[in-house]
């Protein structure tokens, strides 16, 4: 096992906290924007074709990959 200095441990912890904060911000923006898209679909489109699933799913794939990346840091 490798012994790390206190500075290395602090730098790693700072990097992990930053990655988790970035993911949390990404998730909040995802939820807000997609909620707005769903509301737009409900009130403007007259509940026609559910087009909002395309940005929801595509962006969701990116969000899931961001989650796994932030956990691996």
Secondary structure, 3 states (H helix, E strand, C coil): CCCCCHHHHHHHHHHHHHHHHHHHHHHHHHHHHHHHHHHHHHHCCCCCCCCHHHHHHHHHHHHHHHHHHHHHC
